[in-house]
Amino acid sequence: MNKIQVGVLGATGMVGQRYIALLENHPWFEVTYVAASPRSAGKPYREAVENRWLIGADIPAGVAGLVVQDANDP
């Protein structure tokens, strides 16, 4: 079964991090896009949240290398 590709807006904040953690091993969905504020845009997700990761587990490997997009871009 192919997973449905999903994106998380506000991915570097507390709620966005929680969504990413919940979707990490989901059988139907795969996070393929992350967006956040302009200050995080252009950075790999791991770098954007390295000092602000609030979830007890490690940053999911499948998301860590995604480049954060600017949530304000159309």
Helices and strands as residue ranges (DSSP letters): E 4-9, H 14-23, E 29-36, H 45-49, H 61-64, E 69-70
